[in-house]
């Protein structure tokens, strides 16, 4: 099977283009990851010092004093 010269040249040029596009996509991914890390707030406590549901520092997650704790409706 004979390969036309145009297809051979197109395939030869496609490889470097794909490498450049792949590297560009990796750079964009790294930039997005860095932007997300910069935009995310830092932690202000641990699960042992703050409630995971409401964020209050005066009780922990399973404490019944939490205003967001599930309640039984009477």
C-alpha positions as CSV (number, residue, x, y, z in Angstrom):
1,X,0.0,0.0,0.0
2,X,1.5,3.3,-1.1
3,X,1.2,6.3,1.2
4,X,0.8,9.6,-0.6
5,X,3.4,12.2,0.2
6,X,0.8,14.7,1.5
7,X,-0.4,12.2,4.1
8,X,3.1,11.4,5.1
9,X,3.9,15.1,5.6
10,X,0.7,15.7,7.4
11,X,1.4,12.9,9.8
12,X,5.0,14.1,10.3
13,X,3.8,17.6,11.1
14,X,0.9,16.4,13.3
15,X,3.3,14.8,15.9
16,X,5.1,18.1,16.9
17,X,1.7,19.9,16.9
18,X,0.2,17.3,19.2
19,X,3.2,17.6,21.6
20,X,2.9,21.4,21.7
21,X,-0.8,21.2,22.4
22,X,-0.3,18.5,25.1
23,X,2.2,20.7,26.8
24,X,0.0,23.7,26.5
25,X,-2.9,21.8,28.1
26,X,-0.6,20.7,30.9
27,X,0.4,24.3,31.5
28,X,-3.3,25.4,31.6
29,X,-4.1,22.6,34.0
30,X,-1.3,23.7,36.3
31,X,-2.5,27.3,36.2
32,X,-6.0,26.3,37.0
33,X,-4.9,24.2,39.9
34,X,-2.8,27.1,41.2
35,X,-5.7,29.5,40.9
36,X,-8.0,27.2,42.8
37,X,-5.5,26.8,45.6
38,X,-5.1,30.5,45.8
39,X,-8.8,31.2,45.9
40,X,-9.6,28.6,48.5
41,X,-9.6,29.9,52.1
42,X,-7.2,28.4,54.6
43,X,-8.4,26.1,57.3
44,X,-9.4,27.8,60.6
45,X,-9.5,24.7,62.8
46,X,-9.7,20.9,62.9
47,X,-12.6,18.6,63.2
48,X,-11.7,18.3,66.9
49,X,-12.1,22.0,67.5
50,X,-14.9,23.1,65.2
51,X,-18.3,21.8,64.2
52,X,-18.2,20.4,60.7
53,X,-21.9,21.3,60.0
54,X,-22.1,24.9,61.2
55,X,-18.4,25.9,61.8
56,X,-18.9,27.1,65.4
57,X,-15.9,26.7,67.7
58,X,-18.0,26.1,70.9
59,X,-19.1,22.5,70.0
60,X,-18.2,19.5,67.9
61,X,-20.2,18.0,65.1
62,X,-22.1,15.4,67.1
63,X,-23.0,17.7,69.9
64,X,-26.8,18.2,70.2
65,X,-26.3,21.9,70.8
66,X,-25.5,22.4,67.1
67,X,-28.3,24.4,65.4
68,X,-27.9,22.3,62.2
69,X,-28.2,19.0,64.0
70,X,-31.2,16.9,62.9
71,X,-34.2,17.1,65.1
72,X,-37.2,14.9,65.6
73,X,-40.3,16.8,64.6
74,X,-43.1,16.3,67.2
